[in-house]
Amino acid sequence: MSFANEAESKLSRLMVSNRNSSFAKLEKSNRGEEVVIKFLEHLQQPASPKMLAEALHLSSARIATILGGLEKKELITRTISSKDRRRITVTLTEKGQQFASQKAKEATARIVQIFEQMGEEDTNRFVELIEEFFYYSQKITDEEEGSQA
């Protein structure tokens, strides 16, 4: 087994064995309702369901389900255009903005707590390695998309 296959296997085992850990709680915030809320908060303007689906790489059916749940919780509103009834815009409510802000504060606090325990040197090394990991991930994605064009 190559070093890369061995590392992937070890990483997979770590992720499975730590699925109830703090990391899992952070990772959960990048799925479902929370990722839609975070995206809308970051965008700072209304978005269409189609835009959300494309930006978050989710199906239109999944977005519709998520938006239905968020609307029931009064975290978003969906507005139908008076000019074109097929056009819908999704906007965070005040309650949704507060929810997004609270979740961001919780995630930041958890990450800071982890980094404080890791120490400055290990944290800097970790961030540098993650940057490098994302660089190569994007490079591979760009190469794959370039070969499909």
N, CA, C and O of each residue as an XYZ file, in Angstrom:
596
protein
N       0.856     -1.176      0.000
C       0.000      0.000      0.000
C       0.904      1.242      0.000
O       1.876      1.310      0.753
N       0.576      2.211     -0.844
C       1.378      3.430     -0.914
C       1.146      4.300      0.320
O       0.170      4.108      1.046
N       2.041      5.254      0.553
C       1.881      6.154      1.693
C       0.574      6.925      1.580
O      -0.068      7.202      2.593
N       0.166      7.279      0.351
C      -1.062      8.050      0.148
C      -2.298      7.212      0.488
O      -3.229      7.707      1.124
N      -2.304      5.947      0.064
C      -3.418      5.062      0.393
C      -3.485      4.797      1.894
O      -4.565      4.745      2.482
N      -2.323      4.633      2.495
C      -2.264      4.401      3.940
C      -2.776      5.623      4.708
O      -3.515      5.485      5.683
N      -2.383      6.806      4.266
C      -2.835      8.045      4.917
C      -4.346      8.219      4.758
O      -5.026      8.618      5.704
N      -4.873      7.925      3.575
C      -6.321      8.033      3.349
C      -7.066      7.076      4.252
O      -8.096      7.431      4.826
N      -6.556      5.870      4.383
C      -7.181      4.863      5.228
C      -7.187      5.305      6.693
O      -8.195      5.171      7.387
N      -6.061      5.827      7.148
C      -5.962      6.304      8.532
C      -6.904      7.480      8.768
O      -7.573      7.538      9.800
N      -6.964      8.414      7.827
C      -7.867      9.561      7.943
C      -9.323      9.111      7.986
O     -10.107      9.618      8.788
N      -9.685      8.169      7.135
C     -11.055      7.637      7.138
C     -11.399      6.992      8.469
O     -12.482      7.212      9.010
N     -10.468      6.186      9.002
C     -10.693      5.552     10.306
C     -10.855      6.604     11.402
O     -11.727      6.476     12.261
N     -10.029      7.631     11.376
C     -10.129      8.707     12.371
C     -11.494      9.402     12.306
O     -12.114      9.679     13.332
N     -11.936      9.672     11.104
C     -13.211     10.366     10.942
C     -14.375      9.498     11.416
O     -15.311     10.005     12.034
N     -14.325      8.204     11.135
C     -15.389      7.300     11.578
C     -15.360      7.133     13.091
O     -16.404      7.172     13.742
N     -14.175      6.948     13.651
C     -14.097      6.714     15.093
C     -14.365      7.973     15.911
O     -14.638      7.882     17.108
N     -14.292      9.135     15.288
C     -14.534     10.398     15.986
C     -15.826     11.073     15.541
O     -15.953     12.292     15.653
N     -16.772     10.311     15.044
C     -17.997     10.896     14.502
C     -18.870     11.579     15.554
O     -19.768     12.340     15.195
N     -18.635     11.332     16.819
C     -19.398     12.001     17.871
C     -18.572     13.075     18.583
O     -18.962     13.562     19.644
N     -17.448     13.433     18.003
C     -16.541     14.387     18.636
C     -16.884     15.826     18.273
O     -17.850     16.099     17.561
N     -16.069     16.727     18.781
C     -16.210     18.149     18.445
C     -16.074     18.361     16.947
O     -16.784     19.184     16.369
N     -15.164     17.622     16.310
C     -14.979     17.763     14.872
C     -16.271     17.440     14.133
O     -16.633     18.130     13.180
N     -16.959     16.400     14.566
C     -18.217     16.024     13.927
C     -19.249     17.135     14.069
O     -20.030     17.382     13.150
N     -19.253     17.805     15.219
C     -20.185     18.911     15.416
C     -19.858     20.066     14.487
O     -20.762     20.720     13.968
N     -18.572     20.324     14.271
C     -18.181     21.368     13.324
C     -18.545     20.968     11.908
O     -19.048     21.787     11.138
N     -18.297     19.726     11.563
C     -18.571     19.238     10.218
C     -20.061     19.264      9.924
O     -20.468     19.545      8.797
N     -20.877     18.972     10.930
C     -22.327     18.978     10.760
C     -22.836     20.347     10.328
O     -23.842     20.450      9.626
N     -22.140     21.395     10.751
C     -22.575     22.744     10.397
C     -22.352     23.049      8.924
O     -22.768     24.106      8.450
N     -21.716     22.165      8.200
C     -21.503     22.355      6.774
C     -22.432     21.492      5.930
O     -22.152     21.203      4.767
N     -23.544     21.085      6.540
C     -24.538     20.283      5.822
C     -25.925     20.818      6.113
O     -26.134     21.548      7.082
N     -26.858     20.452      5.276
C     -28.269     20.710      5.520
C     -28.618     22.159      5.763
O     -28.122     23.069      5.099
N     -29.493     22.343      6.743
C     -30.029     23.664      7.022
C     -28.953     24.660      7.404
O     -28.984     25.809      6.965
N     -27.999     24.230      8.220
C     -26.985     25.169      8.702
C     -26.120     25.714      7.578
O     -25.747     26.887      7.613
N     -25.790     24.902      6.585
C     -24.950     25.409      5.497
C     -25.727     26.421      4.653
O     -25.138     27.374      4.144
N     -27.030     26.230      4.498
C     -27.841     27.200      3.758
C     -27.894     28.522      4.523
O     -27.743     29.593      3.935
N     -28.106     28.440      5.821
C     -28.126     29.649      6.659
C     -26.779     30.366      6.576
O     -26.735     31.581      6.385
N     -25.681     29.621      6.718
C     -24.345     30.222      6.651
C     -24.106     30.877      5.293
O     -23.533     31.964      5.216
N     -24.544     30.220      4.232
C     -24.345     30.769      2.892
C     -25.121     32.065      2.706
O     -24.580     33.046      2.195
N     -26.388     32.073      3.118
C     -27.203     33.287      2.996
C     -26.623     34.423      3.838
O     -26.627     35.576      3.409
N     -26.130     34.106      5.022
C     -25.518     35.125      5.888
C     -24.276     35.702      5.214
O     -24.064     36.915      5.226
N     -23.469     34.840      4.633
C     -22.252     35.285      3.954
C     -22.584     36.121      2.713
O     -21.911     37.112      2.427
N     -23.603     35.722      1.997
C     -24.009     36.396      0.762
C     -24.536     37.807      1.031
O     -24.311     38.718      0.234
N     -25.230     37.983      2.139
C     -25.784     39.282      2.544
C     -26.790     39.858      1.540
O     -26.945     41.074      1.420
N     -27.467     38.957      0.824
C     -28.531     39.376     -0.088
C     -29.402     38.175     -0.402
O     -28.979     37.034     -0.214
N     -30.615     38.419     -0.880
C     -31.493     37.294     -1.228
C     -30.877     36.434     -2.327
O     -30.058     36.900     -3.119
N     -31.286     35.177     -2.356
C     -30.794     34.242     -3.370
C     -31.966     33.399     -3.867
O     -32.964     33.226     -3.167
N     -31.831     32.891     -5.058
C     -32.852     31.984     -5.588
C     -32.543     30.563     -5.127
O     -31.391     30.240     -4.839
N     -33.558     29.720     -5.056
C     -33.290     28.310     -4.719
C     -32.296     27.660     -5.689
O     -31.464     26.847     -5.288
N     -32.395     28.032     -6.970
C     -31.473     27.478     -7.967
C     -30.038     27.876     -7.653
O     -29.131     27.047     -7.730
N     -29.828     29.141     -7.300
C     -28.489     29.615     -6.954
C     -27.950     28.861     -5.736
O     -26.784     28.466     -5.710
N     -28.801     28.668     -4.736
C     -28.394     27.935     -3.533
C     -27.989     26.503     -3.890
O     -26.951     26.014     -3.444
N     -28.812     25.845     -4.690
C     -28.522     24.464     -5.076
C     -27.187     24.367     -5.803
O     -26.378     23.484     -5.515
N     -26.961     25.277     -6.747
C     -25.713     25.242     -7.514
C     -24.502     25.563     -6.640
O     -23.483     24.875     -6.711
N     -24.610     26.598     -5.824
C     -23.480     27.033     -5.001
C     -23.119     25.994     -3.945
O     -21.946     25.829     -3.609
N     -24.119     25.295     -3.422
C     -23.898     24.338     -2.340
C     -23.813     22.893     -2.834
O     -23.663     21.966     -2.039
N     -23.912     22.712     -4.154
C     -23.829     21.384     -4.765
C     -24.886     20.436     -4.184
O     -24.589     19.303     -3.804
N     -26.114     20.931     -4.128
C     -27.241     20.143     -3.641
C     -28.297     20.066     -4.736
O     -28.381     20.951     -5.587
N     -29.097     19.013     -4.711
C     -30.164     18.892     -5.706
C     -31.266     19.899     -5.413
O     -31.392     20.384     -4.289
N     -32.057     20.209     -6.422
C     -33.165     21.145     -6.219
C     -34.179     20.555     -5.233
O     -34.800     21.293     -4.469
N     -34.348     19.242     -5.248
C     -35.267     18.602     -4.299
C     -34.760     18.753     -2.862
O     -35.538     19.025     -1.949
N     -33.451     18.575     -2.670
C     -32.867     18.721     -1.327
C     -32.984     20.163     -0.847
O     -33.310     20.405      0.316
N     -32.723     21.116     -1.729
C     -32.861     22.536     -1.364
C     -34.306     22.843     -0.993
O     -34.557     23.551     -0.018
N     -35.252     22.322     -1.755
C     -36.667     22.574     -1.455
C     -37.027     22.048     -0.069
O     -37.746     22.711      0.678
N     -36.537     20.874      0.274
C     -36.789     20.294      1.599
C     -36.166     21.144      2.701
O     -36.803     21.434      3.714
N     -34.924     21.535      2.492
C     -34.222     22.360      3.477
C     -34.944     23.693      3.666
O     -35.162     24.128      4.796
N     -35.313     24.336      2.564
C     -35.987     25.640      2.652
C     -37.334     25.516      3.350
O     -37.733     26.410      4.097
N     -38.035     24.413      3.110
C     -39.304     24.183      3.801
C     -39.110     24.121      5.309
O     -39.885     24.704      6.068
N     -38.069     23.409      5.740
C     -37.772     23.308      7.167
C     -37.367     24.640      7.768
O     -37.794     24.988      8.869
N     -36.544     25.384      7.045
C     -36.107     26.695      7.531
C     -37.260     27.685      7.607
O     -37.315     28.522      8.508
N     -38.172     27.584      6.661
C     -39.333     28.483      6.658
C     -40.255     28.162      7.844
O     -40.775     29.073      8.489
N     -40.454     26.886      8.127
C     -41.268     26.489      9.287
C     -40.668     27.004     10.591
O     -41.391     27.354     11.524
N     -39.342     27.047     10.644
C     -38.655     27.534     11.841
C     -38.535     29.063     11.855
O     -37.983     29.651     12.785
N     -39.062     29.682     10.809
C     -39.052     31.140     10.655
C     -37.639     31.714     10.564
O     -37.378     32.824     11.029
N     -36.733     30.944      9.958
C     -35.358     31.406      9.779
C     -35.151     32.060      8.413
O     -34.211     32.834      8.227
N     -36.028     31.748      7.463
C     -35.984     32.353      6.124
C     -37.401     32.693      5.687
O     -38.385     32.212      6.248
N     -37.469     33.542      4.661
C     -38.740     33.764      3.961
C     -38.492     33.487      2.482
O     -37.407     33.742      1.959
N     -39.506     32.966      1.830
C     -39.464     32.786      0.381
C     -40.486     33.748     -0.205
O     -41.651     33.752      0.192
N     -40.040     34.556     -1.145
C     -40.907     35.565     -1.751
C     -41.037     35.289     -3.238
O     -40.042     35.108     -3.940
N     -42.271     35.260     -3.704
C     -42.546     35.052     -5.125
C     -42.592     36.412     -5.804
O     -43.240     37.339     -5.317
N     -41.902     36.522     -6.930
C     -41.870     37.773     -7.680
C     -43.254     38.114     -8.213
O     -43.953     37.249     -8.741
N     -43.645     39.366     -8.076
C     -44.947     39.797     -8.608
C     -44.911     39.884    -10.136
O     -45.951     39.796    -10.789
N     -43.715     40.057    -10.705
C     -43.571     40.162    -12.163
C     -43.499     38.803    -12.849
O     -43.982     38.636    -13.969
N     -42.889     37.833    -12.164
C     -42.731     36.493    -12.725
C     -42.900     35.492    -11.590
O     -41.991     35.296    -10.783
N     -44.058     34.865    -11.535
C     -44.396     33.996    -10.412
C     -43.498     32.767    -10.318
O     -43.529     32.049     -9.319
N     -42.698     32.523    -11.353
C     -41.753     31.403    -11.292
C     -40.500     31.768    -10.502
O     -39.750     30.887    -10.081
N     -40.272     33.056    -10.301
C     -39.068     33.520     -9.603
C     -39.326     33.627     -8.102
O     -40.271     34.277     -7.653
N     -38.459     32.971     -7.352
C     -38.562     32.968     -5.888
C     -37.233     33.463     -5.330
O     -36.164     33.076     -5.802
N     -37.314     34.313     -4.333
C     -36.096     34.731     -3.632
C     -36.180     34.269     -2.187
O     -37.244     34.272     -1.568
N     -35.042     33.879     -1.677
C     -34.918     33.390     -0.304
C     -34.121     34.424      0.484
O     -33.046     34.851      0.063
N     -34.663     34.817      1.626
C     -34.032     35.836      2.463
C     -33.997     35.353      3.906
O     -34.946     34.730      4.382
N     -32.900     35.641      4.600
C     -32.831     35.355      6.026
C     -33.742     36.315      6.782
O     -33.783     37.509      6.485
N     -34.458     35.795      7.743
C     -35.238     36.650      8.640
C     -34.305     37.165      9.740
O     -33.146     36.758      9.825
N     -34.814     38.044     10.562
C     -34.031     38.515     11.712
C     -33.643     37.325     12.591
O     -32.510     37.231     13.063
N     -34.597     36.425     12.801
C     -34.328     35.217     13.591
C     -33.248     34.368     12.921
O     -32.402     33.791     13.604
N     -33.273     34.289     11.588
C     -32.257     33.547     10.842
C     -30.882     34.177     10.962
O     -29.878     33.475     11.079
N     -30.836     35.503     10.934
C     -29.564     36.212     11.091
C     -28.991     35.980     12.487
O     -27.785     35.788     12.644
N     -29.854     35.998     13.494
C     -29.408     35.742     14.862
C     -28.896     34.310     15.007
O     -27.882     34.068     15.661
N     -29.605     33.368     14.391
C     -29.200     31.966     14.414
C     -27.825     31.800     13.770
O     -26.955     31.126     14.321
N     -27.630     32.420     12.599
C     -26.358     32.332     11.890
C     -25.228     32.920     12.733
O     -24.144     32.343     12.821
N     -25.487     34.055     13.342
C     -24.490     34.711     14.176
C     -24.109     33.835     15.369
O     -22.930     33.712     15.700
N     -25.105     33.228     16.011
C     -24.855     32.367     17.163
C     -24.054     31.134     16.766
O     -23.118     30.750     17.467
N     -24.411     30.515     15.654
C     -23.686     29.325     15.191
C     -22.245     29.669     14.836
O     -21.339     28.882     15.109
N     -22.022     30.835     14.230
C     -20.666     31.260     13.883
C     -19.834     31.470     15.139
O     -18.667     31.080     15.189
N     -20.432     32.087     16.153
C     -19.717     32.302     17.413
C     -19.363     30.974     18.066
O     -18.257     30.812     18.580
N     -20.289     30.024     18.051
C     -20.034     28.705     18.637
C     -18.906     27.983     17.910
O     -18.033     27.394     18.547
N     -18.919     28.026     16.584
C     -17.881     27.349     15.804
C     -16.522     27.996     16.045
O     -15.521     27.299     16.209
N     -16.487     29.316     16.068
C     -15.232     30.021     16.314
C     -14.679     29.673     17.691
O     -13.485     29.409     17.835
N     -15.531     29.674     18.689
C     -15.092     29.363     20.051
C     -14.516     27.951     20.132
O     -13.495     27.730     20.784
N     -15.166     27.002     19.475
C     -14.700     25.617     19.505
C     -13.344     25.485     18.808
O     -12.446     24.813     19.314
N     -13.201     26.124     17.656
C     -11.933     26.041     16.917
C     -10.806     26.705     17.705
O      -9.704     26.164     17.794
N     -11.083     27.872     18.275
C     -10.071     28.559     19.087
C      -9.656     27.682     20.262
O      -8.472     27.606     20.593
N     -10.607     27.029     20.885
C     -10.312     26.157     22.026
C      -9.393     24.999     21.593
O      -8.448     24.650     22.301
N      -9.678     24.426     20.451
C      -8.840     23.334     19.932
C      -7.432     23.849     19.648
O      -6.447     23.224     20.040
N      -7.338     24.996     18.961
C      -6.025     25.545     18.625
C      -5.227     25.918     19.871
O      -4.009     25.743     19.900
N      -5.898     26.427     20.897
C      -5.199     26.756     22.134
C      -4.583     25.506     22.754
O      -3.478     25.556     23.294
N      -5.294     24.391     22.677
C      -4.755     23.145     23.221
C      -3.632     22.590     22.355
O      -2.705     21.962     22.866
N      -3.711     22.817     21.050
C      -2.664     22.342     20.143
C      -1.370     23.142     20.302
O      -0.280     22.606     20.105
N      -1.487     24.398     20.652
C      -0.320     25.272     20.750
C      -0.062     25.983     19.429
O      -0.538     25.565     18.373
N       0.701     27.064     19.515
C       0.929     27.923     18.346
C       1.668     27.217     17.214
O       1.268     27.324     16.055
N       2.730     26.505     17.535
C       3.542     25.862     16.495
C       2.739     24.801     15.735
O       2.732     24.788     14.504
N       2.068     23.918     16.467
C       1.273     22.874     15.806
C       0.096     23.473     15.047
O      -0.255     22.986     13.972
N      -0.514     24.515     15.585
C      -1.626     25.164     14.895
C      -1.157     25.766     13.575
O      -1.808     25.586     12.546
N      -0.041     26.474     13.598
C       0.480     27.069     12.356
C       0.817     25.994     11.334
O       0.524     26.144     10.148
N       1.432     24.908     11.794
C       1.768     23.803     10.886
C       0.500     23.175     10.313
O       0.436     22.861      9.125
N      -0.512     22.995     11.171
C      -1.792     22.426     10.738
C      -2.434     23.304      9.660
O      -2.871     22.797      8.627
N      -2.490     24.613      9.898
C      -3.115     25.536      8.933
C      -2.351     25.528      7.613
O      -2.967     25.536      6.547
N      -1.032     25.512      7.666
C      -0.233     25.455      6.445
C      -0.517     24.174      5.656
O      -0.637     24.208      4.431
N      -0.624     23.052      6.360
C      -0.907     21.781      5.684
C      -2.308     21.751      5.096
O      -2.514     21.207      4.011
N      -3.270     22.330      5.799
C      -4.640     22.402      5.259
C      -4.667     23.279      4.006
O      -5.334     22.949      3.025
N      -3.938     24.399      4.045
C      -3.850     25.262      2.855
C      -3.285     24.479      1.673
O      -3.791     24.573      0.554
N      -2.243     23.714      1.928
C      -1.619     22.917      0.873
C      -2.581     21.830      0.372
O      -2.672     21.582     -0.830
N      -3.289     21.191      1.292
C      -4.270     20.167      0.931
C      -5.343     20.766      0.012
O      -5.687     20.176     -1.013
N      -5.868     21.938      0.382
C      -6.891     22.593     -0.438
C      -6.337     23.031     -1.797
O      -7.036     22.963     -2.808
N      -5.085     23.477     -1.812
C      -4.450     23.862     -3.078
C      -4.441     22.675     -4.044
O      -4.862     22.800     -5.194
N      -3.960     21.529     -3.572
C      -3.880     20.351     -4.441
C      -5.271     19.822     -4.792
O      -5.486     19.339     -5.904
N      -6.200     19.910     -3.870
C      -7.571     19.493     -4.153
C      -8.152     20.333     -5.286
O      -8.772     19.803     -6.208
N      -7.944     21.659     -5.207
C      -8.457     22.547     -6.257
C      -7.739     22.306     -7.581
O      -8.359     22.356     -8.643
N      -6.456     22.049     -7.521
C      -5.672     21.774     -8.731
C      -6.211     20.542     -9.453
O      -6.367     20.553    -10.674
N      -6.492     19.486     -8.700
C      -7.040     18.263     -9.294
C      -8.421     18.533     -9.892
O      -8.724     18.085    -10.998
N      -9.254     19.268     -9.156
C     -10.594     19.608     -9.656
C     -10.490     20.407    -10.953
O     -11.201     20.125    -11.918
N      -9.605     21.400    -10.976
C      -9.429     22.224    -12.187
C      -8.961     21.373    -13.356
O      -9.429     21.552    -14.481
N      -8.036     20.443    -13.099
C      -7.541     19.562    -14.155
C      -8.661     18.659    -14.670
O      -8.777     18.452    -15.878
N      -9.481     18.122    -13.777
C     -10.603     17.264    -14.191
C     -11.600     18.057    -15.020
O     -12.068     17.575    -16.052
N     -11.927     19.255    -14.588
C     -12.887     20.089    -15.325
C     -12.317     20.524    -16.665
O     -13.054     20.658    -17.641
N     -10.994     20.746    -16.716
C     -10.347     21.125    -17.958
C     -10.356     20.000    -18.975
O     -10.465     20.246    -20.176
N     -10.241     18.762    -18.502
C     -10.241     17.620    -19.417
C     -11.639     17.266    -19.894
O     -11.795     16.544    -20.879
N     -12.657     17.766    -19.205
C     -14.047     17.498    -19.600
C     -14.572     18.554    -20.571
O     -15.621     18.361    -21.186
N     -13.866     19.646    -20.711
C     -14.339     20.757    -21.565
C     -14.148     20.458    -23.032
O     -14.491     21.282    -23.880
